[in-house]
Amino acid sequence: MTDQIAVVGGVDTHTDFHQAAVIDSIGRHLATAPFPTTPDGYCRLLEWMRMHGDVLAVGVEGTGAFGSELARFLRASEVAVVDVDRPDRKARRANGKSDPVDAYAAATAVLSGRAQGRPKTRDGIVEAIRSLRVVRRSAVKSRTQTINQIRTLIVSAPAEVRERLRSLPTYQLIAQLARSRPGADLADPTCAVRTALRRLARRYQHLTQEIADADAELDPLVAQAAPGLMDLIGVGAETAAQLGASP
């Protein structure tokens, strides 16, 4: 192009494609186009924006989710990235969803100064901690569901099973059920409930080990990312990750 103008980009992000838009320095809509969420697609998106002028900044929706890899690519390409909040869902329903409109809105939010959010980095040690905590959280949730299922089964179990198990603390209950021998006649309700309880108990043990493994992996990372928090009495890796090491 003969006259290099200043432009601002906006991106409405999705799983398989991103809708990009470009506006000039006074907010005029210049162009919009979709690009695949692949390394080649990110290159083409940036080249396309630069065809329209000198890119001052790009507003990206969801830099912590669908737009995370694009945001990383743009930063690596020395392009200023601004995190843009997604449009209000109620407003979207009322006005209709339009990817080009949302992309232009992202660019306009950057130009007007309404969007000034710092993009979530999604890299380095904090990203490593975030990924490992996903596994730990799901294991903790599943373990809680498992012990609740065990307690529920005990409440409705035949008396000979219920009375022997109902007063045991969790650690004794799990150990006893995991090593139990329920029998082979699954048509018998007592045998069936004992079999179910043993399987749930062994699931509980497996999840407990999974949580312990996650803690062993997280401890050195969190100590590196948030050493001050880890030095506090009563603050473990999970609490420190929530307070200071997670994005």
C-alpha positions in Angstrom: 0.0 0.0 0.0 1.2 3.5 -0.8 0.2 5.3 2.5 0.9 3.2 5.6 -1.8 4.1 8.1 -2.2 3.1 11.7 -4.7 0.3 12.4 -6.1 -1.6 15.3 -7.1 -5.2 15.2 -9.8 -7.1 17.0 -10.4 -10.9 17.2 -13.4 -12.9 18.1 -12.0 -16.2 19.2 -13.4 -19.7 18.7 -12.2 -23.3 18.9 -11.5 -23.9 15.2 -11.3 -20.4 13.7 -10.9 -16.8 14.8 -12.8 -13.9 13.2 -10.4 -10.9 12.8 -11.2 -7.3 12.0 -9.3 -4.2 11.3 -10.2 -0.5 11.9 -8.3 2.6 11.3 -7.2 5.2 13.9 -10.6 7.0 13.8 -12.6 3.8 14.1 -13.7 3.2 10.5 -14.3 -0.5 9.7 -11.7 -1.6 7.1 -12.1 -5.4 6.7 -12.9 -8.6 8.5 -12.0 -12.2 7.8 -11.9 -15.7 9.4 -8.7 -17.6 10.0 -8.1 -21.2 11.3 -6.6 -21.7 14.7 -3.4 -23.2 13.5 0.2 -21.8 13.4 -0.2 -21.1 9.7 -3.6 -19.4 10.4 -2.0 -17.1 13.0 0.7 -16.1 10.5 -1.9 -15.4 7.9 -4.0 -13.4 10.3 -1.1 -11.1 11.3 0.0 -10.7 7.7 -3.5 -9.8 6.7 -3.7 -7.1 9.4 -0.4 -5.7 8.4 -1.6 -5.4 4.8 -4.0 -2.8 6.0 -1.5 -0.7 7.9 0.9 -0.4 10.9 -0.7 -2.5 13.6 -0.8 -0.5 16.8 -2.5 -3.2 19.0 -4.8 -6.2 18.7 -7.7 -6.8 21.0 -8.2 -10.5 21.6 -11.2 -12.0 23.4 -10.4 -14.9 25.8 -6.7 -14.7 26.0 -6.9 -17.2 28.8 -8.9 -19.7 26.8 -9.7 -19.8 23.0 -7.4 -16.9 22.3 -4.4 -18.0 24.4 -2.2 -19.4 21.6 -3.0 -16.5 19.3 -2.0 -14.1 22.1 1.3 -15.9 22.6 2.0 -15.7 18.8 1.2 -12.0 18.6 3.4 -11.2 21.6 6.2 -13.3 20.1 5.8 -11.2 16.9 6.2 -8.0 19.0 2.5 -7.0 18.6 0.8 -5.3 21.5 -2.1 -7.5 22.8 -5.0 -6.3 24.8 -7.4 -8.7 26.6 -11.0 -7.9 25.7 -14.0 -9.0 27.7 -16.5 -11.0 25.7 -19.8 -9.1 25.1 -22.5 -9.6 27.7 -24.4 -12.8 26.9 -27.8 -11.2 27.5 -26.9 -8.5 25.0 -25.8 -11.1 22.5 -29.0 -13.0 22.8 -31.0 -9.8 22.3 -29.0 -8.5 19.4 -28.0 -11.7 17.7 -24.6 -13.3 17.6 -22.3 -12.0 14.8 -18.6 -12.9 14.7 -17.6 -10.0 12.5 -19.5 -7.5 14.7 -17.8 -9.0 17.8 -14.4 -8.7 16.1 -15.0 -5.1 15.2 -16.2 -4.5 18.7 -13.0 -5.9 20.2 -10.9 -3.5 18.0 -13.1 -0.6 18.9 -12.8 -1.3 22.6 -9.0 -1.1 22.3 -9.1 2.1 20.2 -11.5 3.8 22.6 -9.6 2.7 25.7 -12.5 0.7 27.2 -10.4 -2.4 26.9 -7.1 -2.2 28.8 -6.7 -5.7 30.2 -3.4 -7.3 30.2 -3.5 -10.7 28.4 -3.1 -13.8 30.4 0.4 -15.0 29.6 -0.4 -18.8 29.7 3.3 -19.6 29.6 6.2 -20.1 32.0 6.0 -21.7 35.4 2.6 -20.2 36.2 1.1 -22.0 33.2 2.8 -25.3 34.3 1.2 -24.9 37.7 -2.2 -24.1 36.2 -2.1 -27.3 34.1 -1.2 -29.5 37.0 -3.8 -28.0 39.3 -6.5 -28.9 36.8 -5.6 -32.6 37.4 -5.5 -32.1 41.2 -8.8 -30.3 41.4 -10.6 -32.9 39.4 -9.1 -35.7 41.5 -10.2 -34.0 44.7 -13.7 -33.5 43.3 -13.9 -37.1 42.2 -12.7 -38.4 45.6 -15.3 -36.3 47.4 -18.0 -37.8 45.1 -16.7 -41.3 45.7 -16.8 -41.1 49.5 -20.3 -39.6 49.3 -21.4 -42.5 47.1 -19.9 -44.9 49.7 -21.8 -43.3 52.5 -25.0 -43.3 50.5 -24.6 -47.0 49.7 -24.0 -47.8 53.4 -27.1 -46.0 54.5 -29.3 -48.2 52.2 -27.3 -51.4 52.6 -28.6 -54.5 54.4 -28.3 -54.2 58.1 -25.5 -56.7 58.4 -23.4 -54.5 56.2 -24.7 -51.1 57.4 -24.2 -51.7 61.1 -20.6 -52.9 60.7 -19.5 -49.9 58.6 -21.6 -46.8 59.5 -19.6 -45.6 62.5 -16.1 -46.1 61.0 -14.0 -43.0 60.2 -13.1 -42.5 56.6 -9.5 -43.9 56.7 -10.6 -47.1 58.5 -13.7 -47.5 56.3 -11.7 -47.2 53.0 -9.0 -49.6 54.2 -11.5 -52.2 55.3 -13.6 -52.0 52.2 -10.6 -52.1 49.9 -9.4 -55.4 51.3 -12.8 -57.0 51.7 -14.0 -60.2 50.0 -17.6 -59.6 49.0 -18.2 -63.0 47.4 -19.2 -64.0 43.8 -23.0 -64.1 43.8 -23.8 -60.7 42.4 -27.5 -61.6 42.2 -27.5 -61.4 46.0 -28.1 -57.8 47.1 -25.7 -58.1 50.0 -22.9 -59.4 47.8 -23.6 -56.7 45.2 -23.4 -53.8 47.6 -20.2 -55.2 49.1 -18.7 -55.5 45.6 -19.7 -51.9 44.8 -18.3 -50.7 48.1 -15.0 -52.4 47.5 -14.7 -50.9 44.0 -15.5 -47.4 45.3 -13.0 -47.8 48.1 -10.2 -48.8 45.7 -11.2 -45.9 43.5 -10.9 -43.6 46.5 -7.4 -45.0 47.2 -6.4 -44.5 43.6 -7.6 -40.9 43.6 -5.8 -40.2 46.9 -2.5 -41.4 45.3 -3.2 -39.2 42.3 -3.6 -36.2 44.6 -0.4 -37.1 46.4 1.4 -37.4 43.1 0.1 -34.0 41.9 1.2 -32.4 45.2 4.7 -33.9 44.8 4.9 -32.3 41.3 3.4 -29.0 42.4 5.5 -28.4 45.5 8.8 -27.5 43.9 7.1 -25.4 41.2 5.0 -23.4 43.6 8.1 -22.9 45.9 9.9 -21.5 42.9 7.0 -19.3 41.8 5.9 -18.1 45.3 8.7 -18.7 47.8 7.4 -16.1 50.2 4.0 -17.7 50.5 5.4 -21.2 51.0 7.5 -19.9 53.9 4.4 -18.9 55.8 3.2 -21.3 58.6 0.2 -23.4 57.5 0.5 -22.5 53.8 0.9 -25.5 51.6 1.5 -25.8 47.8 -2.2 -25.7 46.9 -3.0 -22.6 49.0 0.1 -20.8 47.8 -0.9 -21.7 44.2 -4.4 -20.2 44.7 -3.1 -17.1 46.3 0.0 -16.2 44.4 1.2 -18.7 41.8 -1.9 -19.3 39.7 -3.1 -17.0 36.9 
